[in-house]
Amino acid sequence: MTIQLYYWPTPNGHKITIFLEEAGLDYQIYPVNISKGDQFKPEFLKISPNNRMPAIIDTEPVDGGEAISVFESGAILLYLAEKTAKFLPQNLRDRKTVSEWLFWQVGGLGPMAGQNHHFGRYAPEKIPYAIARYVDETNRLYGVLNKQLAENEYIAGGYSIADMACYPWIVPYEAQQQNLTDFPHLKLWFEKMASRPAVIAAYAKGKDVASQPTVNEESKKILFGQTASNLSQND
C-alpha cells in the first residue's frame, strides 16, 4: 500500500481523497475520529504534531528511501502533486499561480470559513459581531474566487490542486450563509467540480467512514477549547 491516509470526512480530509482518487493512487484510509479524540493519540501525534488530520505516510517515496510522513493538507497536496507530477504545472509561471491559490485557501478561505462555521453553528454563545464578521469575510472571499473564475475554467487555469483545496470549503456554503447564485462563475465551477467522478468517489469514501455529524454536544468538549496545557495531558 503506497499511501496510508489518516483521515476524517471534513473539508481538509476531502481535499486529500479527491487528489488520491483523481491521481489513481493506491491508498488505505485509517480513520481518525476527531469527535472521540483520536487526534491526540501518541501514535498519531508522531506523524501530525499539531494534532490535526489529515496526515499521510508514503510507504514508497520517490527517492526509494524509508517511509515519509506528511501533515497539513496543503503540504500533503504539494507532496502528492510532486510525487505524481500531476495537477501541478511544471513551468514556472503556471506553477506560481497554482501555489498562490493553494496558499490563498489554506491561509484565507479555510480559516475564515472555519470561524464562520464555529461562531454560526457551534459556539455556545451567539455573538452577533463575530457571526457577521466571518459571514462577511467569507462572502468577500467568495467574491474574490468568483472574479478569478470569470476568466478561468478552473481556479488557476487548468485543473489543479488549487481546485481540490478550495472545493470542499465551498460545499457547506449554506451553513456559511452564502448564496451561490450571487456568484455565477463560482457556481458554474462548483457544479463542474461536483460532477467529477473522482470528487463523487471521494465523498462516497467519506460517507463510508462516517455518516453521522462530527460535531455534537459531547464532541465540542474535545474539538474546542484546546490549549497547550490540555495537549500536554495527552502526551
Sequence and secondary structure as in RCSB ss.txt:
>XXXX:A:sequence
MTIQLYYWPTPNGHKITIFLEEAGLDYQIYPVNISKGDQFKPEFLKISPNNRMPAIIDTEPVDGGEAISVFESGA
ILLYLAEKTAKFLPQNLRDRKTVSEWLFWQVGGLGPMAGQNHHFGRYAPEKIPYAIARYVDETNRLYGVLNKQLA
ENEYIAGGYSIADMACYPWIVPYEAQQQNLTDFPHLKLWFEKMASRPAVIAAYAKGKDVASQPTVNEESKKILFG
QTASNLSQND
>XXXX:A:secstr
  EEEEE SSHHHHHHHHHHHHHT  EEEEE  TTTTGGGSHHHHTT TTS S EEEESS TTSSS EEEESHHH
HHHHHHHHHT SS SSHHHHHHHHHHHHHIIIIIHHHHHHHHIIIII SS  HHHHHHHHHHHHHHHHHHHHHHT
S SBTTBSS HHHHHHHHHHTTTTTTT  GGG HHHHHHHHHHHT HHHHHHHHHHHHH  S S  HHHHHHHS 
  HHHHHTT 
